[in-house]
C-alpha cells in the first residue's frame, strides 16, 4: 500500500524505516518525518492547552477613584 504525504499528498519514499516526502528535500513541502516522534515545541506542561494568564479576581473599582 502506498503512503502519501499528509501536507502535499505526494507519494512518499521509504528511507531507513521512515517514509519521507521527496518534495521536502527541495523545500517544496514542510512535512519532515524525522520530527514526528518529538513532542511539539509549544507543548504546555501538565497537558494544558491554554496559554498562561492570571485568573484571580481583580477589583477595578479601587483604580477608578
mmCIF file as Biopython writes it, N, C-alpha, C and O atoms, coordinates in Angstrom:
data_model
#
loop_
_atom_site.group_PDB
_atom_site.id
_atom_site.type_symbol
_atom_site.label_atom_id
_atom_site.label_alt_id
_atom_site.label_comp_id
_atom_site.label_asym_id
_atom_site.label_entity_id
_atom_site.label_seq_id
_atom_site.pdbx_PDB_ins_code
_atom_site.Cartn_x
_atom_site.Cartn_y
_atom_site.Cartn_z
_atom_site.occupancy
_atom_site.B_iso_or_equiv
_atom_site.auth_seq_id
_atom_site.auth_asym_id
_atom_site.pdbx_PDB_model_num
ATOM 1   N N  . UNK A ? 1  ? 0.836   -1.177 0.000  1.0 0.0 1  A 1 
ATOM 2   C CA . UNK A ? 1  ? 0.000   0.000  0.000  1.0 0.0 1  A 1 
ATOM 3   C C  . UNK A ? 1  ? 0.886   1.247  0.000  1.0 0.0 1  A 1 
ATOM 4   O O  . UNK A ? 1  ? 1.828   1.344  0.786  1.0 0.0 1  A 1 
ATOM 5   N N  . UNK A ? 2  ? 0.588   2.169  -0.857 1.0 0.0 2  A 1 
ATOM 6   C CA . UNK A ? 2  ? 1.379   3.385  -0.970 1.0 0.0 2  A 1 
ATOM 7   C C  . UNK A ? 2  ? 0.977   4.378  0.112  1.0 0.0 2  A 1 
ATOM 8   O O  . UNK A ? 2  ? -0.193  4.485  0.481  1.0 0.0 2  A 1 
ATOM 9   N N  . UNK A ? 3  ? 1.970   5.099  0.610  1.0 0.0 3  A 1 
ATOM 10  C CA . UNK A ? 3  ? 1.721   6.144  1.602  1.0 0.0 3  A 1 
ATOM 11  C C  . UNK A ? 3  ? 1.880   7.490  0.915  1.0 0.0 3  A 1 
ATOM 12  O O  . UNK A ? 3  ? 2.716   7.663  0.027  1.0 0.0 3  A 1 
ATOM 13  N N  . UNK A ? 4  ? 1.059   8.436  1.347  1.0 0.0 4  A 1 
ATOM 14  C CA . UNK A ? 4  ? 1.085   9.764  0.760  1.0 0.0 4  A 1 
ATOM 15  C C  . UNK A ? 4  ? 1.348   10.805 1.842  1.0 0.0 4  A 1 
ATOM 16  O O  . UNK A ? 4  ? 0.960   10.631 2.998  1.0 0.0 4  A 1 
ATOM 17  N N  . UNK A ? 5  ? 2.000   11.868 1.456  1.0 0.0 5  A 1 
ATOM 18  C CA . UNK A ? 5  ? 2.340   12.953 2.370  1.0 0.0 5  A 1 
ATOM 19  C C  . UNK A ? 5  ? 1.060   13.614 2.890  1.0 0.0 5  A 1 
ATOM 20  O O  . UNK A ? 5  ? 0.159   13.911 2.105  1.0 0.0 5  A 1 
ATOM 21  N N  . UNK A ? 6  ? 0.969   13.849 4.209  1.0 0.0 6  A 1 
ATOM 22  C CA . UNK A ? 6  ? -0.232  14.494 4.745  1.0 0.0 6  A 1 
ATOM 23  C C  . UNK A ? 6  ? -0.354  15.971 4.368  1.0 0.0 6  A 1 
ATOM 24  O O  . UNK A ? 6  ? -1.432  16.550 4.503  1.0 0.0 6  A 1 
ATOM 25  N N  . UNK A ? 7  ? 0.730   16.588 3.899  1.0 0.0 7  A 1 
ATOM 26  C CA . UNK A ? 7  ? 0.681   18.009 3.541  1.0 0.0 7  A 1 
ATOM 27  C C  . UNK A ? 7  ? 0.461   18.236 2.052  1.0 0.0 7  A 1 
ATOM 28  O O  . UNK A ? 7  ? -0.427  18.994 1.664  1.0 0.0 7  A 1 
ATOM 29  N N  . UNK A ? 8  ? 1.269   17.579 1.209  1.0 0.0 8  A 1 
ATOM 30  C CA . UNK A ? 8  ? 1.183   17.857 -0.229 1.0 0.0 8  A 1 
ATOM 31  C C  . UNK A ? 8  ? 0.575   16.704 -1.022 1.0 0.0 8  A 1 
ATOM 32  O O  . UNK A ? 8  ? 0.373   16.833 -2.229 1.0 0.0 8  A 1 
ATOM 33  N N  . UNK A ? 9  ? 0.283   15.587 -0.374 1.0 0.0 9  A 1 
ATOM 34  C CA . UNK A ? 9  ? -0.350  14.408 -0.977 1.0 0.0 9  A 1 
ATOM 35  C C  . UNK A ? 9  ? 0.489   13.780 -2.081 1.0 0.0 9  A 1 
ATOM 36  O O  . UNK A ? 9  ? -0.048  13.132 -2.980 1.0 0.0 9  A 1 
ATOM 37  N N  . UNK A ? 10 ? 1.783   13.965 -2.017 1.0 0.0 10 A 1 
ATOM 38  C CA . UNK A ? 10 ? 2.721   13.338 -2.947 1.0 0.0 10 A 1 
ATOM 39  C C  . UNK A ? 10 ? 3.059   11.938 -2.420 1.0 0.0 10 A 1 
ATOM 40  O O  . UNK A ? 10 ? 3.037   11.716 -1.210 1.0 0.0 10 A 1 
ATOM 41  N N  . UNK A ? 11 ? 3.370   10.997 -3.314 1.0 0.0 11 A 1 
ATOM 42  C CA . UNK A ? 11 ? 3.741   9.652  -2.883 1.0 0.0 11 A 1 
ATOM 43  C C  . UNK A ? 11 ? 5.061   9.707  -2.117 1.0 0.0 11 A 1 
ATOM 44  O O  . UNK A ? 11 ? 6.037   10.295 -2.584 1.0 0.0 11 A 1 
ATOM 45  N N  . UNK A ? 12 ? 5.080   9.086  -0.930 1.0 0.0 12 A 1 
ATOM 46  C CA . UNK A ? 12 ? 6.260   9.136  -0.078 1.0 0.0 12 A 1 
ATOM 47  C C  . UNK A ? 12 ? 7.211   7.993  -0.392 1.0 0.0 12 A 1 
ATOM 48  O O  . UNK A ? 12 ? 6.802   6.948  -0.897 1.0 0.0 12 A 1 
ATOM 49  N N  . UNK A ? 13 ? 8.502   8.209  -0.080 1.0 0.0 13 A 1 
ATOM 50  C CA . UNK A ? 13 ? 9.548   7.216  -0.300 1.0 0.0 13 A 1 
ATOM 51  C C  . UNK A ? 13 ? 9.986   6.636  1.035  1.0 0.0 13 A 1 
ATOM 52  O O  . UNK A ? 13 ? 10.024  7.344  2.040  1.0 0.0 13 A 1 
ATOM 53  N N  . UNK A ? 14 ? 10.320  5.333  1.048  1.0 0.0 14 A 1 
ATOM 54  C CA . UNK A ? 14 ? 10.780  4.705  2.287  1.0 0.0 14 A 1 
ATOM 55  C C  . UNK A ? 14 ? 12.292  4.829  2.378  1.0 0.0 14 A 1 
ATOM 56  O O  . UNK A ? 14 ? 13.015  4.425  1.468  1.0 0.0 14 A 1 
ATOM 57  N N  . UNK A ? 15 ? 12.764  5.394  3.492  1.0 0.0 15 A 1 
ATOM 58  C CA . UNK A ? 15 ? 14.194  5.546  3.757  1.0 0.0 15 A 1 
ATOM 59  C C  . UNK A ? 15 ? 14.445  5.210  5.219  1.0 0.0 15 A 1 
ATOM 60  O O  . UNK A ? 15 ? 13.916  5.883  6.104  1.0 0.0 15 A 1 
ATOM 61  N N  . UNK A ? 16 ? 15.245  4.178  5.492  1.0 0.0 16 A 1 
ATOM 62  C CA . UNK A ? 16 ? 15.632  3.790  6.860  1.0 0.0 16 A 1 
ATOM 63  C C  . UNK A ? 16 ? 14.412  3.615  7.766  1.0 0.0 16 A 1 
ATOM 64  O O  . UNK A ? 16 ? 14.363  4.165  8.866  1.0 0.0 16 A 1 
ATOM 65  N N  . UNK A ? 17 ? 13.450  2.860  7.302  1.0 0.0 17 A 1 
ATOM 66  C CA . UNK A ? 17 ? 12.218  2.561  8.045  1.0 0.0 17 A 1 
ATOM 67  C C  . UNK A ? 17 ? 11.353  3.785  8.310  1.0 0.0 17 A 1 
ATOM 68  O O  . UNK A ? 17 ? 10.482  3.739  9.180  1.0 0.0 17 A 1 
ATOM 69  N N  . UNK A ? 18 ? 11.565  4.859  7.596  1.0 0.0 18 A 1 
ATOM 70  C CA . UNK A ? 18 ? 10.733  6.056  7.675  1.0 0.0 18 A 1 
ATOM 71  C C  . UNK A ? 18 ? 10.221  6.371  6.283  1.0 0.0 18 A 1 
ATOM 72  O O  . UNK A ? 18 ? 10.867  6.050  5.285  1.0 0.0 18 A 1 
ATOM 73  N N  . UNK A ? 19 ? 9.081   6.988  6.222  1.0 0.0 19 A 1 
ATOM 74  C CA . UNK A ? 19 ? 8.564   7.451  4.945  1.0 0.0 19 A 1 
ATOM 75  C C  . UNK A ? 19 ? 8.813   8.947  4.864  1.0 0.0 19 A 1 
ATOM 76  O O  . UNK A ? 19 ? 8.390   9.706  5.736  1.0 0.0 19 A 1 
ATOM 77  N N  . UNK A ? 20 ? 9.496   9.361  3.820  1.0 0.0 20 A 1 
ATOM 78  C CA . UNK A ? 20 ? 9.828   10.773 3.659  1.0 0.0 20 A 1 
ATOM 79  C C  . UNK A ? 20 ? 9.144   11.327 2.420  1.0 0.0 20 A 1 
ATOM 80  O O  . UNK A ? 20 ? 8.854   10.597 1.471  1.0 0.0 20 A 1 
ATOM 81  N N  . UNK A ? 21 ? 8.898   12.601 2.445  1.0 0.0 21 A 1 
ATOM 82  C CA . UNK A ? 21 ? 8.315   13.277 1.289  1.0 0.0 21 A 1 
ATOM 83  C C  . UNK A ? 21 ? 9.460   13.751 0.395  1.0 0.0 21 A 1 
ATOM 84  O O  . UNK A ? 21 ? 10.335  14.478 0.865  1.0 0.0 21 A 1 
ATOM 85  N N  . UNK A ? 22 ? 9.474   13.361 -0.870 1.0 0.0 22 A 1 
ATOM 86  C CA . UNK A ? 22 ? 10.574  13.788 -1.745 1.0 0.0 22 A 1 
ATOM 87  C C  . UNK A ? 22 ? 10.587  15.292 -2.005 1.0 0.0 22 A 1 
ATOM 88  O O  . UNK A ? 22 ? 11.624  15.840 -2.378 1.0 0.0 22 A 1 
ATOM 89  N N  . UNK A ? 23 ? 9.473   15.958 -1.818 1.0 0.0 23 A 1 
ATOM 90  C CA . UNK A ? 23 ? 9.415   17.397 -2.053 1.0 0.0 23 A 1 
ATOM 91  C C  . UNK A ? 23 ? 9.999   18.191 -0.887 1.0 0.0 23 A 1 
ATOM 92  O O  . UNK A ? 23 ? 10.258  19.386 -1.029 1.0 0.0 23 A 1 
ATOM 93  N N  . UNK A ? 24 ? 10.216  17.535 0.287  1.0 0.0 24 A 1 
ATOM 94  C CA . UNK A ? 24 ? 10.804  18.220 1.434  1.0 0.0 24 A 1 
ATOM 95  C C  . UNK A ? 24 ? 12.257  18.577 1.164  1.0 0.0 24 A 1 
ATOM 96  O O  . UNK A ? 24 ? 12.728  19.628 1.601  1.0 0.0 24 A 1 
ATOM 97  N N  . UNK A ? 25 ? 12.972  17.717 0.452  1.0 0.0 25 A 1 
ATOM 98  C CA . UNK A ? 25 ? 14.394  17.950 0.172  1.0 0.0 25 A 1 
ATOM 99  C C  . UNK A ? 25 ? 14.623  19.205 -0.671 1.0 0.0 25 A 1 
ATOM 100 O O  . UNK A ? 25 ? 15.671  19.842 -0.561 1.0 0.0 25 A 1 
ATOM 101 N N  . UNK A ? 26 ? 13.661  19.558 -1.500 1.0 0.0 26 A 1 
ATOM 102 C CA . UNK A ? 26 ? 13.824  20.739 -2.350 1.0 0.0 26 A 1 
ATOM 103 C C  . UNK A ? 26 ? 13.137  21.971 -1.754 1.0 0.0 26 A 1 
ATOM 104 O O  . UNK A ? 26 ? 13.129  23.040 -2.363 1.0 0.0 26 A 1 
ATOM 105 N N  . UNK A ? 27 ? 12.560  21.810 -0.553 1.0 0.0 27 A 1 
ATOM 106 C CA . UNK A ? 27 ? 11.925  22.939 0.114  1.0 0.0 27 A 1 
ATOM 107 C C  . UNK A ? 27 ? 10.521  23.229 -0.350 1.0 0.0 27 A 1 
ATOM 108 O O  . UNK A ? 27 ? 9.987   24.303 -0.073 1.0 0.0 27 A 1 
ATOM 109 N N  . UNK A ? 28 ? 9.902   22.281 -1.060 1.0 0.0 28 A 1 
ATOM 110 C CA . UNK A ? 28 ? 8.568   22.496 -1.594 1.0 0.0 28 A 1 
ATOM 111 C C  . UNK A ? 28 ? 7.479   21.988 -0.650 1.0 0.0 28 A 1 
ATOM 112 O O  . UNK A ? 28 ? 6.302   22.279 -0.860 1.0 0.0 28 A 1 
ATOM 113 N N  . UNK A ? 29 ? 7.855   21.227 0.395  1.0 0.0 29 A 1 
ATOM 114 C CA . UNK A ? 29 ? 6.890   20.664 1.344  1.0 0.0 29 A 1 
ATOM 115 C C  . UNK A ? 29 ? 7.461   20.795 2.757  1.0 0.0 29 A 1 
ATOM 116 O O  . UNK A ? 29 ? 8.674   20.716 2.947  1.0 0.0 29 A 1 
ATOM 117 N N  . UNK A ? 30 ? 6.597   20.993 3.735  1.0 0.0 30 A 1 
ATOM 118 C CA . UNK A ? 30 ? 7.052   21.185 5.113  1.0 0.0 30 A 1 
ATOM 119 C C  . UNK A ? 30 ? 7.035   19.903 5.932  1.0 0.0 30 A 1 
ATOM 120 O O  . UNK A ? 30 ? 7.452   19.928 7.090  1.0 0.0 30 A 1 
ATOM 121 N N  . UNK A ? 31 ? 6.572   18.786 5.384  1.0 0.0 31 A 1 
ATOM 122 C CA . UNK A ? 31 ? 6.498   17.533 6.135  1.0 0.0 31 A 1 
ATOM 123 C C  . UNK A ? 31 ? 7.892   16.965 6.338  1.0 0.0 31 A 1 
ATOM 124 O O  . UNK A ? 31 ? 8.620   16.733 5.372  1.0 0.0 31 A 1 
ATOM 125 N N  . UNK A ? 32 ? 8.270   16.737 7.610  1.0 0.0 32 A 1 
ATOM 126 C CA . UNK A ? 32 ? 9.571   16.165 7.937  1.0 0.0 32 A 1 
ATOM 127 C C  . UNK A ? 32 ? 9.347   14.965 8.839  1.0 0.0 32 A 1 
ATOM 128 O O  . UNK A ? 32 ? 8.953   15.127 9.994  1.0 0.0 32 A 1 
ATOM 129 N N  . UNK A ? 33 ? 9.592   13.764 8.334  1.0 0.0 33 A 1 
ATOM 130 C CA . UNK A ? 33 ? 9.341   12.530 9.083  1.0 0.0 33 A 1 
ATOM 131 C C  . UNK A ? 33 ? 10.254  12.401 10.289 1.0 0.0 33 A 1 
ATOM 132 O O  . UNK A ? 33 ? 9.907   11.688 11.231 1.0 0.0 33 A 1 
ATOM 133 N N  . UNK A ? 34 ? 11.389  13.050 10.301 1.0 0.0 34 A 1 
ATOM 134 C CA . UNK A ? 34 ? 12.315  12.957 11.429 1.0 0.0 34 A 1 
ATOM 135 C C  . UNK A ? 34 ? 11.769  13.676 12.665 1.0 0.0 34 A 1 
ATOM 136 O O  . UNK A ? 34 ? 12.188  13.362 13.779 1.0 0.0 34 A 1 
ATOM 137 N N  . UNK A ? 35 ? 10.863  14.616 12.504 1.0 0.0 35 A 1 
ATOM 138 C CA . UNK A ? 35 ? 10.335  15.382 13.629 1.0 0.0 35 A 1 
ATOM 139 C C  . UNK A ? 35 ? 9.023   14.828 14.166 1.0 0.0 35 A 1 
ATOM 140 O O  . UNK A ? 35 ? 8.460   15.402 15.098 1.0 0.0 35 A 1 
ATOM 141 N N  . UNK A ? 36 ? 8.522   13.740 13.614 1.0 0.0 36 A 1 
ATOM 142 C CA . UNK A ? 36 ? 7.228   13.198 14.023 1.0 0.0 36 A 1 
ATOM 143 C C  . UNK A ? 36 ? 7.265   12.665 15.450 1.0 0.0 36 A 1 
ATOM 144 O O  . UNK A ? 36 ? 6.296   12.849 16.186 1.0 0.0 36 A 1 
ATOM 145 N N  . UNK A ? 37 ? 8.355   12.007 15.870 1.0 0.0 37 A 1 
ATOM 146 C CA . UNK A ? 37 ? 8.428   11.384 17.185 1.0 0.0 37 A 1 
ATOM 147 C C  . UNK A ? 37 ? 8.695   12.370 18.311 1.0 0.0 37 A 1 
ATOM 148 O O  . UNK A ? 37 ? 8.532   12.015 19.478 1.0 0.0 37 A 1 
ATOM 149 N N  . UNK A ? 38 ? 9.096   13.589 18.004 1.0 0.0 38 A 1 
ATOM 150 C CA . UNK A ? 38 ? 9.380   14.581 19.032 1.0 0.0 38 A 1 
ATOM 151 C C  . UNK A ? 38 ? 8.086   15.241 19.493 1.0 0.0 38 A 1 
ATOM 152 O O  . UNK A ? 38 ? 7.168   15.417 18.692 1.0 0.0 38 A 1 
ATOM 153 N N  . UNK A ? 39 ? 7.996   15.607 20.770 1.0 0.0 39 A 1 
ATOM 154 C CA . UNK A ? 39 ? 6.806   16.334 21.228 1.0 0.0 39 A 1 
ATOM 155 C C  . UNK A ? 39 ? 6.797   17.734 20.619 1.0 0.0 39 A 1 
ATOM 156 O O  . UNK A ? 39 ? 7.855   18.263 20.279 1.0 0.0 39 A 1 
ATOM 157 N N  . UNK A ? 40 ? 5.639   18.331 20.478 1.0 0.0 40 A 1 
ATOM 158 C CA . UNK A ? 40 ? 5.580   19.686 19.924 1.0 0.0 40 A 1 
ATOM 159 C C  . UNK A ? 40 ? 6.368   20.662 20.790 1.0 0.0 40 A 1 
ATOM 160 O O  . UNK A ? 40 ? 6.384   20.532 22.014 1.0 0.0 40 A 1 
ATOM 161 N N  . UNK A ? 41 ? 7.011   21.625 20.172 1.0 0.0 41 A 1 
ATOM 162 C CA . UNK A ? 41 ? 7.837   22.574 20.919 1.0 0.0 41 A 1 
ATOM 163 C C  . UNK A ? 41 ? 7.011   23.533 21.755 1.0 0.0 41 A 1 
ATOM 164 O O  . UNK A ? 41 ? 7.508   24.082 22.739 1.0 0.0 41 A 1 
ATOM 165 N N  . UNK A ? 42 ? 5.763   23.741 21.381 1.0 0.0 42 A 1 
ATOM 166 C CA . UNK A ? 42 ? 4.923   24.659 22.130 1.0 0.0 42 A 1 
ATOM 167 C C  . UNK A ? 42 ? 4.031   23.934 23.132 1.0 0.0 42 A 1 
ATOM 168 O O  . UNK A ? 42 ? 3.026   24.488 23.577 1.0 0.0 42 A 1 
ATOM 169 N N  . UNK A ? 43 ? 4.390   22.694 23.493 1.0 0.0 43 A 1 
ATOM 170 C CA . UNK A ? 43 ? 3.583   21.908 24.429 1.0 0.0 43 A 1 
ATOM 171 C C  . UNK A ? 43 ? 3.611   22.538 25.819 1.0 0.0 43 A 1 
ATOM 172 O O  . UNK A ? 43 ? 4.664   22.949 26.306 1.0 0.0 43 A 1 
ATOM 173 N N  . UNK A ? 44 ? 2.460   22.606 26.436 1.0 0.0 44 A 1 
ATOM 174 C CA . UNK A ? 44 ? 2.340   23.151 27.782 1.0 0.0 44 A 1 
ATOM 175 C C  . UNK A ? 44 ? 2.567   22.037 28.795 1.0 0.0 44 A 1 
ATOM 176 O O  . UNK A ? 44 ? 2.187   20.896 28.533 1.0 0.0 44 A 1 
ATOM 177 N N  . UNK A ? 45 ? 3.176   22.330 29.946 1.0 0.0 45 A 1 
ATOM 178 C CA . UNK A ? 45 ? 3.348   21.291 30.971 1.0 0.0 45 A 1 
ATOM 179 C C  . UNK A ? 45 ? 1.999   20.840 31.515 1.0 0.0 45 A 1 
ATOM 180 O O  . UNK A ? 45 ? 1.037   21.608 31.533 1.0 0.0 45 A 1 
ATOM 181 N N  . UNK A ? 46 ? 1.939   19.614 31.948 1.0 0.0 46 A 1 
ATOM 182 C CA . UNK A ? 46 ? 0.749   19.005 32.533 1.0 0.0 46 A 1 
ATOM 183 C C  . UNK A ? 46 ? -0.407  18.917 31.550 1.0 0.0 46 A 1 
ATOM 184 O O  . UNK A ? 46 ? -1.553  18.785 31.979 1.0 0.0 46 A 1 
ATOM 185 N N  . UNK A ? 47 ? -0.155  18.985 30.268 1.0 0.0 47 A 1 
ATOM 186 C CA . UNK A ? 47 ? -1.195  18.794 29.267 1.0 0.0 47 A 1 
ATOM 187 C C  . UNK A ? 47 ? -2.127  19.974 29.078 1.0 0.0 47 A 1 
ATOM 188 O O  . UNK A ? 47 ? -3.166  19.829 28.435 1.0 0.0 47 A 1 
ATOM 189 N N  . UNK A ? 48 ? -1.797  21.122 29.606 1.0 0.0 48 A 1 
ATOM 190 C CA . UNK A ? 48 ? -2.655  22.291 29.453 1.0 0.0 48 A 1 
ATOM 191 C C  . UNK A ? 48 ? -2.507  22.856 28.051 1.0 0.0 48 A 1 
ATOM 192 O O  . UNK A ? 48 ? -1.394  23.099 27.585 1.0 0.0 48 A 1 
ATOM 193 N N  . UNK A ? 49 ? -3.626  23.064 27.384 1.0 0.0 49 A 1 
ATOM 194 C CA . UNK A ? 49 ? -3.585  23.610 26.031 1.0 0.0 49 A 1 
ATOM 195 C C  . UNK A ? 49 ? -3.736  25.125 26.033 1.0 0.0 49 A 1 
ATOM 196 O O  . UNK A ? 49 ? -3.542  25.766 25.000 1.0 0.0 49 A 1 
ATOM 197 N N  . UNK A ? 50 ? -4.083  25.709 27.190 1.0 0.0 50 A 1 
ATOM 198 C CA . UNK A ? 50 ? -4.294  27.153 27.251 1.0 0.0 50 A 1 
ATOM 199 C C  . UNK A ? 50 ? -2.999  27.883 27.564 1.0 0.0 50 A 1 
ATOM 200 O O  . UNK A ? 50 ? -2.118  27.339 28.229 1.0 0.0 50 A 1 
ATOM 201 N N  . UNK A ? 51 ? -2.887  29.091 27.093 1.0 0.0 51 A 1 
ATOM 202 C CA . UNK A ? 51 ? -1.737  29.900 27.467 1.0 0.0 51 A 1 
ATOM 203 C C  . UNK A ? 51 ? -1.945  30.414 28.893 1.0 0.0 51 A 1 
ATOM 204 O O  . UNK A ? 51 ? -3.076  30.480 29.375 1.0 0.0 51 A 1 
ATOM 205 N N  . UNK A ? 52 ? -0.865  30.772 29.553 1.0 0.0 52 A 1 
ATOM 206 C CA . UNK A ? 52 ? -0.942  31.204 30.949 1.0 0.0 52 A 1 
ATOM 207 C C  . UNK A ? 52 ? -1.506  32.615 31.046 1.0 0.0 52 A 1 
ATOM 208 O O  . UNK A ? 52 ? -1.096  33.518 30.316 1.0 0.0 52 A 1 
ATOM 209 N N  . UNK A ? 53 ? -2.433  32.782 31.939 1.0 0.0 53 A 1 
ATOM 210 C CA . UNK A ? 53 ? -2.911  34.110 32.273 1.0 0.0 53 A 1 
ATOM 211 C C  . UNK A ? 53 ? -3.395  34.093 33.715 1.0 0.0 53 A 1 
ATOM 212 O O  . UNK A ? 53 ? -3.683  33.029 34.263 1.0 0.0 53 A 1 
ATOM 213 N N  . UNK A ? 54 ? -3.484  35.251 34.324 1.0 0.0 54 A 1 
ATOM 214 C CA . UNK A ? 54 ? -3.864  35.373 35.728 1.0 0.0 54 A 1 
ATOM 215 C C  . UNK A ? 54 ? -5.375  35.260 35.850 1.0 0.0 54 A 1 
ATOM 216 O O  . UNK A ? 54 ? -6.107  36.071 35.283 1.0 0.0 54 A 1 
ATOM 217 N N  . UNK A ? 55 ? -5.850  34.250 36.591 1.0 0.0 55 A 1 
ATOM 218 C CA . UNK A ? 55 ? -7.282  34.023 36.730 1.0 0.0 55 A 1 
ATOM 219 C C  . UNK A ? 55 ? -7.846  34.590 38.030 1.0 0.0 55 A 1 
ATOM 220 O O  . UNK A ? 55 ? -9.022  34.387 38.331 1.0 0.0 55 A 1 
ATOM 221 N N  . UNK A ? 56 ? -7.032  35.292 38.795 1.0 0.0 56 A 1 
ATOM 222 C CA . UNK A ? 56 ? -7.521  35.855 40.053 1.0 0.0 56 A 1 
ATOM 223 C C  . UNK A ? 56 ? -8.507  36.986 39.780 1.0 0.0 56 A 1 
ATOM 224 O O  . UNK A ? 56 ? -8.376  37.738 38.814 1.0 0.0 56 A 1 
ATOM 225 N N  . UNK A ? 57 ? -9.483  37.078 40.653 1.0 0.0 57 A 1 
ATOM 226 C CA . UNK A ? 57 ? -10.459 38.159 40.527 1.0 0.0 57 A 1 
ATOM 227 C C  . UNK A ? 57 ? -9.777  39.487 40.852 1.0 0.0 57 A 1 
ATOM 228 O O  . UNK A ? 57 ? -9.026  39.581 41.822 1.0 0.0 57 A 1 
ATOM 229 N N  . UNK A ? 58 ? -10.034 40.491 40.055 1.0 0.0 58 A 1 
ATOM 230 C CA . UNK A ? 58 ? -9.426  41.800 40.247 1.0 0.0 58 A 1 
ATOM 231 C C  . UNK A ? 58 ? -10.527 42.837 40.380 1.0 0.0 58 A 1 
ATOM 232 O O  . UNK A ? 58 ? -11.460 42.874 39.578 1.0 0.0 58 A 1 
ATOM 233 N N  . UNK A ? 59 ? -10.413 43.664 41.384 1.0 0.0 59 A 1 
ATOM 234 C CA . UNK A ? 59 ? -11.377 44.733 41.576 1.0 0.0 59 A 1 
ATOM 235 C C  . UNK A ? 59 ? -10.849 45.986 40.891 1.0 0.0 59 A 1 
ATOM 236 O O  . UNK A ? 59 ? -9.775  46.479 41.233 1.0 0.0 59 A 1 
ATOM 237 N N  . UNK A ? 60 ? -11.600 46.497 39.929 1.0 0.0 60 A 1 
ATOM 238 C CA . UNK A ? 60 ? -11.185 47.691 39.210 1.0 0.0 60 A 1 
ATOM 239 C C  . UNK A ? 60 ? -11.796 48.956 39.819 1.0 0.0 60 A 1 
ATOM 240 O O  . UNK A ? 60 ? -11.474 50.065 39.393 1.0 0.0 60 A 1 
ATOM 241 N N  . UNK A ? 61 ? -12.675 48.794 40.812 1.0 0.0 61 A 1 
ATOM 242 C CA . UNK A ? 61 ? -13.304 49.958 41.436 1.0 0.0 61 A 1 
ATOM 243 C C  . UNK A ? 61 ? -12.286 50.826 42.162 1.0 0.0 61 A 1 
ATOM 244 O O  . UNK A ? 61 ? -12.406 52.051 42.147 1.0 0.0 61 A 1 
ATOM 245 N N  . UNK A ? 62 ? -11.288 50.221 42.795 1.0 0.0 62 A 1 
ATOM 246 C CA . UNK A ? 62 ? -10.305 50.996 43.545 1.0 0.0 62 A 1 
ATOM 247 C C  . UNK A ? 62 ? -9.386  51.788 42.623 1.0 0.0 62 A 1 
ATOM 248 O O  . UNK A ? 62 ? -8.809  52.788 43.051 1.0 0.0 62 A 1 
ATOM 249 N N  . UNK A ? 63 ? -9.239  51.377 41.396 1.0 0.0 63 A 1 
ATOM 250 C CA . UNK A ? 63 ? -8.358  52.074 40.463 1.0 0.0 63 A 1 
ATOM 251 C C  . UNK A ? 63 ? -9.043  53.263 39.811 1.0 0.0 63 A 1 
ATOM 252 O O  . UNK A ? 63 ? -8.365  54.171 39.331 1.0 0.0 63 A 1 
ATOM 253 N N  . UNK A ? 64 ? -10.365 53.279 39.782 1.0 0.0 64 A 1 
ATOM 254 C CA . UNK A ? 64 ? -11.065 54.353 39.083 1.0 0.0 64 A 1 
ATOM 255 C C  . UNK A ? 64 ? -11.223 55.615 39.929 1.0 0.0 64 A 1 
ATOM 256 O O  . UNK A ? 64 ? -11.614 56.655 39.399 1.0 0.0 64 A 1 
ATOM 257 N N  . UNK A ? 65 ? -10.931 55.555 41.218 1.0 0.0 65 A 1 
ATOM 258 C CA . UNK A ? 65 ? -11.107 56.728 42.090 1.0 0.0 65 A 1 
ATOM 259 C C  . UNK A ? 65 ? -9.910  57.616 42.110 1.0 0.0 65 A 1 
ATOM 260 O O  . UNK A ? 65 ? -9.910  58.638 42.796 1.0 0.0 65 A 1 
#
